[in-house]
Amino acid sequence: METDEDVRQNIMSMNALFDAIISDANIPNEGIEEVDLTQTNDLEAIAAMMLGKLSLIESCCDSNAIATQKKYDARKLRDRIQIKKKQLAELEIENANLIESAKKQEKLIQQTHATAADFMDDQQTILKLRLELQQAQNEIKVLEEKRKGLILDSKHQAHDISEFANQDPSDPNLLQALKEKEQELEAQRERERRAYLKRMAQFKAQREDLNKRKAQLEAEIAQKNDELSNIHASKQKKNRRK
Protein backbone atom coordinates (compact mmCIF):
# COMPACT_ATOMS: atom_id res chain seq x y z
CA MET A 1 0.00 0.00 0.00
CA GLU A 2 1.33 3.41 -1.01
CA THR A 3 2.17 5.83 1.74
CA ASP A 4 1.64 9.59 1.67
CA GLU A 5 5.33 9.96 0.95
CA ASP A 6 5.04 7.68 -2.08
CA VAL A 7 2.12 9.70 -3.41
CA ARG A 8 4.07 12.91 -2.86
CA GLN A 9 7.05 11.51 -4.79
CA ASN A 10 4.82 10.46 -7.70
CA ILE A 11 3.24 13.91 -7.81
CA MET A 12 6.69 15.53 -7.71
CA SER A 13 7.91 13.27 -10.56
CA MET A 14 4.83 14.11 -12.63
CA ASN A 15 5.30 17.83 -11.90
CA ALA A 16 8.95 17.61 -12.97
CA LEU A 17 7.87 15.91 -16.21
CA PHE A 18 5.26 18.65 -16.86
CA ASP A 19 7.86 21.36 -16.19
CA ALA A 20 10.34 19.71 -18.58
CA ILE A 21 7.72 19.48 -21.35
CA ILE A 22 6.66 23.12 -20.83
CA SER A 23 10.29 24.25 -20.87
CA ASP A 24 11.24 22.26 -23.98
CA ALA A 25 8.13 23.43 -25.87
CA ASN A 26 8.61 27.05 -24.73
CA ILE A 27 5.03 27.12 -23.46
CA PRO A 28 4.20 30.27 -21.48
CA ASN A 29 2.94 29.30 -18.02
CA GLU A 30 1.58 32.60 -16.80
CA GLY A 31 -1.42 32.30 -14.52
CA ILE A 32 -0.36 29.05 -12.90
CA GLU A 33 0.45 29.36 -9.23
CA GLU A 34 3.45 27.24 -8.30
CA VAL A 35 3.15 25.12 -5.17
CA ASP A 36 6.08 23.74 -3.16
CA LEU A 37 5.29 20.06 -3.21
CA THR A 38 7.88 19.29 -0.55
CA GLN A 39 6.14 21.47 2.01
CA THR A 40 2.43 21.86 1.26
CA ASN A 41 -0.34 19.44 1.96
CA ASP A 42 -3.00 21.56 0.21
CA LEU A 43 -4.42 19.03 -2.21
CA GLU A 44 -6.64 21.59 -3.95
CA ALA A 45 -3.65 23.88 -4.70
CA ILE A 46 -1.61 20.90 -5.87
CA ALA A 47 -4.45 19.69 -8.12
CA ALA A 48 -4.99 23.20 -9.53
CA MET A 49 -1.29 23.51 -10.39
CA MET A 50 -1.04 20.08 -11.94
CA LEU A 51 -4.28 20.43 -13.94
CA GLY A 52 -3.22 23.89 -15.14
CA LYS A 53 0.11 22.57 -16.41
CA LEU A 54 -1.60 19.59 -18.04
CA SER A 55 -4.08 21.93 -19.72
CA LEU A 56 -1.21 24.02 -21.12
CA ILE A 57 0.47 20.92 -22.50
CA GLU A 58 -2.79 19.64 -24.06
CA SER A 59 -3.51 23.05 -25.63
CA CYS A 60 -0.02 23.14 -27.07
CA CYS A 61 -0.41 19.63 -28.46
CA ASP A 62 -3.76 20.58 -30.03
CA SER A 63 -2.25 23.74 -31.56
CA ASN A 64 0.71 21.83 -32.93
CA ALA A 65 -1.59 19.18 -34.33
CA ILE A 66 -3.71 21.84 -36.03
CA ALA A 67 -0.60 23.58 -37.38
CA THR A 68 0.75 20.27 -38.64
CA GLN A 69 -2.58 19.47 -40.30
CA LYS A 70 -2.65 22.94 -41.84
CA LYS A 71 0.89 22.46 -43.14
CA TYR A 72 -0.09 19.08 -44.57
CA ASP A 73 -3.24 20.53 -46.17
CA ALA A 74 -1.28 23.48 -47.55
CA ARG A 75 1.39 21.20 -49.01
CA LYS A 76 -1.28 18.95 -50.49
CA LEU A 77 -3.05 22.00 -51.93
CA ARG A 78 0.22 23.30 -53.44
CA ASP A 79 0.82 19.91 -55.02
CA ARG A 80 -2.67 19.93 -56.50
CA ILE A 81 -2.16 23.49 -57.76
CA GLN A 82 1.13 22.48 -59.40
CA ILE A 83 -0.60 19.53 -61.08
CA LYS A 84 -3.38 21.81 -62.33
CA LYS A 85 -0.84 24.35 -63.57
CA LYS A 86 1.01 21.63 -65.45
CA GLN A 87 -2.23 20.34 -66.96
CA LEU A 88 -3.22 23.89 -67.92
CA ALA A 89 0.17 24.50 -69.55
CA GLU A 90 -0.18 21.25 -71.51
CA LEU A 91 -3.68 22.25 -72.60
CA GLU A 92 -2.44 25.69 -73.68
CA ILE A 93 0.34 24.10 -75.74
CA GLU A 94 -2.13 21.66 -77.30
CA ASN A 95 -4.55 24.51 -78.01
CA ALA A 96 -1.78 26.60 -79.58
CA ASN A 97 -0.79 23.63 -81.76
CA LEU A 98 -4.40 23.14 -82.82
CA ILE A 99 -4.75 26.84 -83.67
CA GLU A 100 -1.51 26.77 -85.67
CA SER A 101 -2.61 23.60 -87.47
CA ALA A 102 -5.99 25.19 -88.25
CA LYS A 103 -4.27 28.29 -89.63
CA LYS A 104 -2.06 26.15 -91.85
CA GLN A 105 -5.06 24.16 -93.07
CA GLU A 106 -6.95 27.39 -93.79
CA LYS A 107 -3.95 28.77 -95.67
CA LEU A 108 -3.70 25.57 -97.72
CA ILE A 109 -7.41 25.74 -98.51
CA GLN A 110 -7.09 29.39 -99.55
CA GLN A 111 -4.11 28.54 -101.73
CA THR A 112 -6.06 25.67 -103.26
CA HIS A 113 -9.05 27.89 -103.98
CA ALA A 114 -6.84 30.67 -105.39
CA THR A 115 -4.92 28.21 -107.55
CA ALA A 116 -8.15 26.60 -108.76
CA ALA A 117 -9.60 30.04 -109.56
CA ASP A 118 -6.46 31.01 -111.47
CA PHE A 119 -6.62 27.67 -113.26
CA MET A 120 -10.22 28.31 -114.35
CA ASP A 121 -9.35 31.85 -115.48
CA ASP A 122 -6.43 30.53 -117.51
CA GLN A 123 -8.62 27.84 -119.07
CA GLN A 124 -11.20 30.45 -120.07
CA THR A 125 -8.47 32.69 -121.49
CA ILE A 126 -7.07 29.82 -123.56
CA LEU A 127 -10.56 29.00 -124.82
CA LYS A 128 -11.01 32.65 -125.80
CA LEU A 129 -7.64 32.67 -127.58
CA ARG A 130 -8.55 29.51 -129.45
CA LEU A 131 -11.80 31.10 -130.58
CA GLU A 132 -9.93 34.22 -131.70
CA LEU A 133 -7.39 32.10 -133.56
CA GLN A 134 -10.17 30.11 -135.22
CA GLN A 135 -11.89 33.36 -136.21
CA ALA A 136 -8.66 34.70 -137.69
CA GLN A 137 -8.15 31.48 -139.63
CA ASN A 138 -11.71 31.74 -140.96
CA GLU A 139 -11.06 35.30 -142.08
CA ILE A 140 -7.89 34.15 -143.82
CA LYS A 141 -9.91 31.52 -145.67
CA VAL A 142 -12.40 34.21 -146.71
CA LEU A 143 -9.55 36.38 -148.01
CA GLU A 144 -8.11 33.42 -149.88
CA GLU A 145 -11.47 32.80 -151.53
CA LYS A 146 -11.75 36.49 -152.33
CA ARG A 147 -8.25 36.50 -153.82
CA LYS A 148 -9.13 33.50 -155.96
CA GLY A 149 -12.28 35.30 -157.07
CA LEU A 150 -10.29 38.39 -158.01
CA ILE A 151 -7.87 36.29 -160.03
CA LEU A 152 -10.79 34.66 -161.82
CA ASP A 153 -12.39 38.06 -162.45
CA SER A 154 -9.08 39.33 -163.82
CA LYS A 155 -8.94 36.40 -166.21
CA HIS A 156 -12.49 37.07 -167.34
CA GLN A 157 -11.76 40.77 -167.83
CA ALA A 158 -8.58 39.96 -169.76
CA HIS A 159 -10.60 37.62 -171.95
CA ASP A 160 -13.21 40.31 -172.53
CA ILE A 161 -10.52 42.84 -173.41
CA SER A 162 -8.93 40.40 -175.80
CA GLU A 163 -12.25 39.82 -177.56
CA PHE A 164 -12.93 43.55 -177.55
CA ALA A 165 -9.53 44.26 -179.10
CA ASN A 166 -10.09 41.69 -181.86
CA GLN A 167 -13.10 43.58 -183.16
CA ASP A 168 -11.21 46.42 -184.89
CA PRO A 169 -7.59 46.93 -183.90
CA SER A 170 -7.23 50.02 -186.15
CA ASP A 171 -9.92 52.06 -184.36
CA PRO A 172 -8.17 54.77 -182.21
CA ASN A 173 -11.09 55.01 -179.80
CA LEU A 174 -11.02 51.30 -179.35
CA LEU A 175 -7.31 51.32 -178.60
CA GLN A 176 -7.72 54.14 -176.08
CA ALA A 177 -10.60 52.36 -174.39
CA LEU A 178 -8.56 49.17 -174.31
CA LYS A 179 -5.62 50.96 -172.74
CA GLU A 180 -7.80 52.60 -170.09
CA LYS A 181 -9.46 49.30 -169.36
CA GLU A 182 -6.09 47.60 -168.89
CA GLN A 183 -4.87 50.41 -166.62
CA GLU A 184 -8.06 50.27 -164.58
CA LEU A 185 -7.77 46.52 -164.26
CA GLU A 186 -4.10 46.73 -163.29
CA ALA A 187 -4.80 49.41 -160.68
CA GLN A 188 -7.63 47.35 -159.23
CA ARG A 189 -5.46 44.25 -159.07
CA GLU A 190 -2.67 46.23 -157.38
CA ARG A 191 -5.07 47.64 -154.77
CA GLU A 192 -6.51 44.23 -154.06
CA ARG A 193 -3.05 42.68 -153.89
CA ARG A 194 -1.77 45.30 -151.43
CA ALA A 195 -4.90 45.03 -149.29
CA TYR A 196 -4.57 41.26 -149.31
CA LEU A 197 -0.88 41.34 -148.39
CA LYS A 198 -1.51 43.90 -145.64
CA ARG A 199 -4.36 41.91 -144.18
CA MET A 200 -2.37 38.67 -144.42
CA ALA A 201 0.55 40.32 -142.61
CA GLN A 202 -1.82 41.48 -139.87
CA PHE A 203 -3.33 38.03 -139.52
CA LYS A 204 0.11 36.44 -139.45
CA ALA A 205 1.25 38.77 -136.64
CA GLN A 206 -2.03 38.20 -134.80
CA ARG A 207 -1.75 34.44 -135.16
CA GLU A 208 1.85 34.46 -133.90
CA ASP A 209 0.82 36.59 -130.92
CA LEU A 210 -2.11 34.30 -130.14
CA ASN A 211 0.08 31.20 -130.38
CA LYS A 212 2.65 32.81 -128.10
CA ARG A 213 0.04 33.79 -125.51
CA LYS A 214 -1.52 30.33 -125.76
CA ALA A 215 1.86 28.68 -125.10
CA GLN A 216 2.48 30.96 -122.10
CA LEU A 217 -0.93 30.20 -120.62
CA GLU A 218 -0.49 26.47 -121.14
CA ALA A 219 2.85 26.68 -119.31
CA GLU A 220 1.16 28.60 -116.47
CA ILE A 221 -1.60 26.00 -116.30
CA ALA A 222 0.99 23.22 -116.08
CA GLN A 223 2.65 25.11 -113.22
CA LYS A 224 -0.72 25.56 -111.47
CA ASN A 225 -1.38 21.84 -111.82
CA ASP A 226 1.98 21.10 -110.19
CA GLU A 227 1.14 23.49 -107.32
CA LEU A 228 -2.24 21.83 -106.81
CA SER A 229 -0.61 18.40 -106.79
CA ASN A 230 1.94 19.56 -104.19
CA ILE A 231 -0.80 21.03 -101.99
CA HIS A 232 -2.88 17.85 -102.14
CA ALA A 233 0.20 15.72 -101.43
CA SER A 234 1.05 17.91 -98.42
CA LYS A 235 -2.50 17.62 -97.04
CA GLN A 236 -2.50 13.83 -97.46
CA LYS A 237 0.87 13.59 -95.72
CA LYS A 238 -0.40 15.61 -92.73
CA ASN A 239 -3.56 13.51 -92.55
CA ARG A 240 -1.45 10.33 -92.43
CA ARG A 241 0.59 11.80 -89.55
CA LYS A 242 -2.58 12.44 -87.61
C-alpha angles and dihedrals in degrees: 000000000000117000126217088258091055091051090048091052092050091050091048091050091049091047091051090051091050091049091050092050092047091048095047092047092045090233113172110236101192114147096034114114111219117226125201101236093192092061112025128079094185100126093186092055091045092049092047091052095046095045091047092053091045090050090052091051093047092048090050091049091049091049092048091048091051091047091048091049090048090050090049092048091047092050091047090049091049090051091051091047091051090050091050091047090051091048090048091050090050090049091049091051091048091047091049090050091050091049091049091047090049091050091051091048090049090049091050091049091049090049090049092050092045092048091047090049091049089047091054091047091051091048091052091047091051090049089051091049091050090052091049091049091049090049091050091049090050090052090050089053090051090051091048090053090047091050091051089049091051091050090050091048090050090053091050092048091048089051091050091049091049091052090044091052092050092061098075117343093183095061108106093205090052092051092049092048090048092051093049091047091052092048091048091049092047092049091049092049091049092051092048092046093051092046090049094048092046093049092045090051090051092049091047092053091045092049092049090049092048092048090049093049090045091053091049093050092047089052090050091049090051089052091049090051090053090050091050091049091051092049093050091046090051092050092049091049092052091047090053090052090054 
